[in-house]
Amino acid sequence: MANNVAASEKYRMCYKKTGDMAYISQLDLQRLFQRAFRRAGIRLAHTHGFNPHPKLAFSMPVPIFVESEAEYLDFSIEGSHDDATMQQLLQPCLPEGIFVVGITKLLPNSLSLSKLISNARYEAYFSGAGIDPALADAEYESASLIYTKEGKKGKPDKQIDLKASARFVDFNVSNGDLVTTFVLPMSSASYINPSAFTQALQENLSCLGAVELGGIRKVSVMSSLD
Amino acid sequence: MRQIDKKKLANLLKKSEKPARYTGGEPNSIKGRDAQVNFALAFPDTYEIGMSHLGLRILYGLINSIDGAGAQRVFTPLTDMISLMRQEGVELFSLEERAPIGDFDIVGFSIPYELALTNVLEMLELASIPLKSKDRGANHPIIIAGGVCTYNPLPFEEFFDIIFVGEAEEGIVALVELLKASKESGQAKAGFLSKAAGIRGVYVPSLGGQLVSRAFVEDMDNAYFPSSFVVPLIEIIHDRASVEIMRGCARGCRFCQSGFIYRPLRPKSLDTIKRQADAILASTGYSEISLASLSSTDCPGVDEAISYLREEHGAGMKVALPSLRMDSYSLALSRDTSTQRSMLLTFAPEAGSQRMRDIINKNLTEEQILSTLREAFNSGTTKIKLYFMIGLPFETDEDVAEIASLVQKINLLYLKERTAKKPLALSVSVSCFIPKVHTPFQYFPFEDPTALARRQELLRSLIGKKAKLSCHPIGASMLEAAIARGGRQTAEAIFNAHKLGCLFDSWPEKLDLGKWEEAFAQAGLDLREEAQKQYTPGEALPWDFIQTGVSNGFFALEAKRAASGQTTVNCFEGCSGCGISPGGRDCYGK
């Protein structure tokens, strides 16, 4: 991968991926942004290799079906733009469900998103549950949450203790729904998939076994510097 | 409009394989239009295939541009989604408003290939709309068929209220305006249909006994072309911008339906091409554009259009040029259009022997083929794809064997002329000839399937490892042939096939030929006999009432010339008197 230090400026965008946009994959999202930048007339800087591609670096993506309030994208552009103007140009070119929260210019030597983001906070909604959160708490305390991660490229499957990985788990009632809040690691080495975590909760907590999962939402990310 | 239950839908989407096929909401899609005439644009295949269809993109823009009309899209759900919809009792719905298809005023199906017809019936059933026109009442939508299959509407006309034959740019507007007026005045469906029959290109099967002239656009520069396309969120088959640069073809290959039903040749001016390409690229953000036509290098100004696009939109802009002839000019253009590294060149010699190429009027010699390839190899080409057909009229095993000889000559040529180090990657795709209506070959039978199997085997053994050979399945081709020249009785077979569960028949892994044979038998027909029907050139044909402007006398003459291996000039060299232009004046480019 070629990398050069041309006259390009680097920015960080925070955006939401909600509603129907939860149904599109990370690859779809990359295409979506590339085209949106083109429609907006913002020229992305490209790598200068044999196969030039736009300089886009996404934070660890949410899995399909999970909505997010806190997705991040680093990008480099040719020339320069005012942060606010860029947001105004870009937003009308994005589909409903992708909302730009903010764009800020990055200083040289800024930490990359993968190095910066350590954890993410999620909420899972169980619709119309009518379950006592204290019961869920008690069941969680005594449950064991082991997730079998399929080994890639012939490597053996891995057993992961989700309870040990989760930094925080809490049960609450909001608008009649049971809401579980949990914090999971985001770094690529210890990443835990929130859908897998929620599924493990449903499989191992008998009070959640029969209720319907309304949805999962990533609400914020945390930095290792926090 | 009514919307389907949100909660039920959310449940279905979660369980479906690729939910974004059904959610709409793409950039440039038009939502929330409260229209007097709600038009469902239906495509009887998946989202990924339908969204790649240029005709559908033109119609979407066109109908939405009509005051008081709104178009919404619907595609065939995949089988997983179909079962889920049946389980949960969810009707077929539109992408834009998630409105039940049964609530629309018009449902217009584009029928791009015969094997999509069971998908049409499945979609009607999922929409709770009776499949046959005679079983539908005043409260059901008007069901329309359009697309290339309508040049012989007999095998499916009983499913439709209106068949639109030809190029829809003009007729569709008149049709929508008529329906709007008829809704305002509270006119009944029958009254609307009889008035609609007066619009050029409209055939109303229930009225019977009409001559139908295809609709066509006289002036391509002033014909409607959209300034934006819906940009899909998921990857589709042809995920790029596309501008039609020319309609029609001057070449006159005798097997080719598009070569006759789109006559005369109508190129767009360079200015129009530039303007339309600029608009589409700006509104979509695509970085690849296809300049579409039946024979790209015959379009005057195509070279200038390519250089313009590359200069105006930067070197990152990829320009795809389909349908290249085998000559130096094509090579020069395609060199410009692809990045130097992995240039795949695709050509269609169609037949291996000169005798067969003359019979089909391809007007291409072996010397032209080899000299084009020599030039390509000299300039570093390593990947070649060639299209051939077998089962053509008057073909012998020797003619087919010549495909293998040509492959051998190309391999040797590469060893002599190559400048690249890589070995030649030659792929050869061999399809079965399917006789199509309104062509000089409409009189000829589909080849005997055992002969086709023998010739495919012959090719496999002769070509061996000299090329990557792929042969189209014979069964699917035979079925397509049986439907393409079918009569009214064929509709019964299609209906039966639907009842037997046939769906996505154009997908090789889904096609169940046994069920189709049964469906034909139940309708009192033999599938193979239907495919192998033969007519005498000049005799009256069941689909003659659909008129393209090309005379039957010309088709008969061309069929006779084929029999004696005589070729016919293309429209650039001289007028062959096909009948499109009364009086024989020049009709292309003017």
Contacts between the chains, C-beta under 8 A, distances in Angstrom:
chain1	res1	chain2	res2	distance
A	19	B	25	7.9
A	20	B	20	7.4
A	20	B	23	4.2
A	20	B	24	7.7
A	20	B	25	5.0
A	21	B	25	7.8
A	21	B	233	7.8
A	23	B	13	6.5
A	23	B	19	4.0
A	23	B	20	4.5
A	23	B	23	5.8
A	24	B	20	5.1
A	24	B	233	5.0
A	24	B	234	6.5
A	25	B	234	7.7
A	27	B	235	7.4
A	28	B	20	7.0
A	28	B	233	5.4
A	28	B	234	5.4
A	28	B	235	7.1
A	31	B	235	7.2
A	31	B	239	7.9
A	32	B	233	6.2
A	34	B	285	7.2
A	34	B	287	7.6
A	35	B	27	7.5
A	35	B	231	5.9
A	35	B	284	6.6
A	35	B	285	3.3
A	35	B	286	6.7
A	36	B	27	7.4
A	36	B	285	6.3
A	37	B	285	7.2
A	38	B	285	3.5
A	38	B	286	7.7
A	38	B	287	6.8
A	39	B	27	7.4
A	39	B	282	7.2
A	39	B	283	6.9
A	39	B	284	7.0
A	39	B	285	4.0
A	46	B	316	7.3
A	50	B	341	7.4
A	52	B	316	7.1
A	65	B	14	6.3
A	93	B	27	6.7
A	93	B	285	7.3
A	94	B	27	7.5
A	95	B	25	5.4
A	95	B	26	6.3
A	95	B	27	5.4
A	95	B	233	6.8
A	96	B	25	5.5
A	97	B	25	6.8
